[in-house]
């Protein structure tokens, strides 16, 4: 281990070692007599660069004080800490004979003073005050280590929170990118296509109006009405979605009767449902009061009823139920339509999924209605999910807070 070692005990060297021991916290309260005995018991060692002072697992009962140079405490390539001039290590070996838990290696040529446990025990046998002072200093050092460990733990918690924050920001950025991509997709394709169709049909009417009979003209006008209505609905969804994304849509909750809200929204779809041969049934107790933003929840109901009518076959029915459960009102809109494949049931509420399905009468969809509905329900303190079996129908369930007197 060393290229030079020994007990050098000239008066000058003893005084130098006493001065060094005074800077070692575990000996700082010892008197000159004890310090002299300790100084005379120290062994001088020189450890060349990259040579180990001791290895992990060694049974070496001694502490070390660094006169000059530096060492690293490590386990393989992992470095726990480093010590330099006037630092000391291995002090617990004076009272504990456990094997070394790490390896200590010289970073550069290093001069050390070693105090063996055997020599230390010889001194404290005759001077009980030494052991008291050393134990007191060790306890103080342990306490300081505990404080340091607590600070490290707190720092670790802070780092973990920062990591969570970064992860959250990363997810938000990914969602923003998905939102941007969805927006441009809709603008470039879904919104452009119906206008191209409307413009094309209108041009045909302008250029060849006199060549068409009344039946053909009505067919063109019907198509223009259909595609312009789809474009308007899409534009309306885009505007609502854009407001929610920019944070400009504030929630204004008030006492609302879900029964009355259901009646209003049912009336909007009765003609469309009747033309398709679909029946809408309501089963909601009168005066079912909720604490909600009227416009937001009305939009949710409108989107869900629109989808139910769109995906239900002629001759089938849609049921609209609501019931109070604890401090929430559970609202259910159930259809007997085409259903949703299991793999798509989580995707329909996500902006990055880009799902849009044609209705049973080839009705077009924007793919935004359910995404907006989820945002509005959650802004009102509720949740939304779907229960569906492909080919048998779907049940959309969402909750809103109950109004409390």
Long-range contacts (C-beta under 8 A, 24 or more apart in sequence): 1-45, 1-47, 1-51, 1-52, 1-53, 1-54, 2-45, 2-46, 2-47, 3-46, 3-48, 4-44, 4-45, 4-46, 5-43, 5-44, 5-45, 5-46, 6-43, 6-44, 7-40, 7-41, 7-42, 7-43, 7-44, 8-44, 9-39, 9-40, 14-39, 14-40, 17-42, 17-113, 20-65, 20-67, 20-86, 20-113, 21-65, 23-86, 24-65, 24-88, 25-137, 25-140, 25-141, 26-91, 26-133, 26-134, 26-137, 26-138, 26-141, 27-133, 27-134, 27-137, 28-137, 29-133, 29-136, 29-137, 30-129, 30-130, 30-133, 30-134, 34-123, 34-127, 34-129, 34-130, 37-123, 37-127, 38-115, 38-120, 38-123, 41-115, 41-116, 41-119, 41-120, 41-122, 41-123, 42-113, 42-114, 42-115, 43-113, 43-114, 43-115, 43-116, 44-111, 44-112, 44-113, 45-111, 45-112, 45-113, 45-114, 46-109, 46-110, 46-111, 46-112, 47-71, 47-106, 47-109, 47-110, 47-112, 48-106, 48-109, 49-106, 49-107, 49-108, 49-109, 49-110, 50-105, 50-106, 51-105, 51-106, 52-103, 52-104, 52-105, 52-106, 53-104, 53-105, 53-106, 53-112, 54-100, 54-103, 54-104, 55-100, 55-103, 56-99, 56-100, 56-101, 56-102, 56-103, 57-99, 57-100, 58-99, 58-100, 59-97, 59-99, 59-100, 60-93, 60-100, 61-93, 61-94, 61-97, 61-116, 61-117, 61-118, 62-90, 62-93, 62-94, 62-114, 62-115, 62-116, 62-117, 63-88, 63-89, 63-90, 63-91, 63-93, 63-94, 63-114, 63-115, 64-88, 64-89, 64-90, 64-104, 64-112, 64-113, 64-114, 64-115, 65-112, 65-113, 65-115, 66-110, 66-111, 66-112, 67-111, 67-112, 67-113, 68-110, 68-111, 69-106, 69-107, 69-108, 69-109, 69-110, 69-111, 69-112, 70-106, 70-107, 70-108, 70-110, 71-104, 71-105, 71-106, 71-107, 71-110, 72-104, 72-105, 72-107, 73-102, 73-103, 73-104, 74-102, 74-103, 74-104, 74-105, 75-102, 75-103, 82-107, 91-138, 91-141, 92-138, 93-117, 94-120, 94-134, 95-134, 95-135, 95-138, 174-352, 175-351, 175-352, 178-350, 178-351, 178-352, 179-245, 179-351, 181-352, 182-351, 182-352, 182-354, 183-238, 183-242, 185-354, 186-234, 186-238, 186-366, 186-367, 186-368, 190-234, 190-356, 190-366, 190-367, 191-231, 191-234, 191-235, 191-238, 194-227, 194-228, 194-230, 194-231, 194-234, 194-364, 195-227, 195-231, 197-223, 197-227, 198-224, 198-227, 198-228, 198-231, 201-227, 230-364, 233-366, 234-366, 234-368, 237-366, 237-368, 237-369, 237-372, 238-366, 238-368, 240-299, 240-372, 241-368, 241-371, 241-372, 244-372, 244-375, 244-376, 244-379, 249-296, 249-379, 251-293, 251-296, 251-379, 251-380, 252-293, 253-291, 253-292, 253-293, 253-380, 253-401, 254-291, 254-292, 254-293, 254-294, 255-289, 255-290, 255-291, 255-403, 256-289, 256-290, 256-291, 256-292, 256-294, 256-297, 256-403, 257-286, 257-287, 257-288, 257-289, 257-290, 258-284, 258-288, 258-289, 258-290, 258-322, 258-329, 258-331, 258-400, 259-284, 259-285, 259-286, 259-287, 259-288, 259-322, 261-294, 261-297, 261-298, 261-301, 262-301, 262-320, 262-322, 264-298, 265-298, 265-301, 265-302, 265-305, 266-305, 266-320, 268-302, 268-305, 269-305, 269-306, 269-309, 272-309, 273-309, 273-318, 276-309, 276-312, 276-314, 276-360, 276-361, 277-314, 277-315, 278-309, 278-312, 278-313, 278-314, 278-315, 278-316, 278-317, 278-318, 279-316, 279-317, 279-318, 280-305, 280-308, 280-309, 280-317, 280-318, 280-319, 280-320, 281-317, 281-318, 281-319, 281-320, 282-320, 283-319, 283-320, 283-321, 283-322, 284-320, 284-321, 284-322, 285-322, 285-323, 288-322, 288-324, 288-329, 289-402, 289-403, 290-329, 290-400, 290-401, 290-402, 290-403, 291-400, 291-401, 291-402, 291-403, 291-404, 292-380, 292-400, 292-401, 293-376, 293-379, 293-380, 296-376, 296-379, 296-380, 297-376, 297-377, 297-380, 297-400, 299-372, 299-373, 299-376, 300-372, 300-373, 300-376, 300-377, 300-384, 300-398, 301-331, 301-333, 303-369, 303-370, 303-372, 303-373, 304-333, 304-373, 304-396, 304-398, 305-333, 306-369, 307-335, 307-365, 307-369, 307-370, 307-396, 308-333, 308-334, 308-335, 308-337, 308-394, 308-396, 310-359, 310-360, 310-361, 310-363, 310-365, 311-335, 311-337, 311-338, 311-357, 311-359, 311-360, 311-394, 312-336, 312-337, 312-360, 312-393, 313-337, 313-338, 313-360, 314-360, 324-402, 325-399, 327-401, 327-402, 327-404, 328-382, 328-399, 328-400, 328-401, 328-402, 329-399, 329-400, 329-401, 329-402, 330-397, 330-398, 330-399, 331-397, 331-398, 331-399, 331-400, 332-395, 332-396, 332-397, 333-395, 333-396, 334-393, 334-394, 334-395, 334-396, 335-393, 335-394, 335-395, 336-392, 336-393, 337-393, 337-394, 338-390, 338-391, 338-393, 339-388, 339-389, 339-390, 339-391, 339-392, 339-393, 339-394, 340-386, 340-388, 340-390, 340-394, 341-390, 342-388, 342-390, 345-386, 345-388, 348-386, 349-373, 349-374, 349-384, 373-398
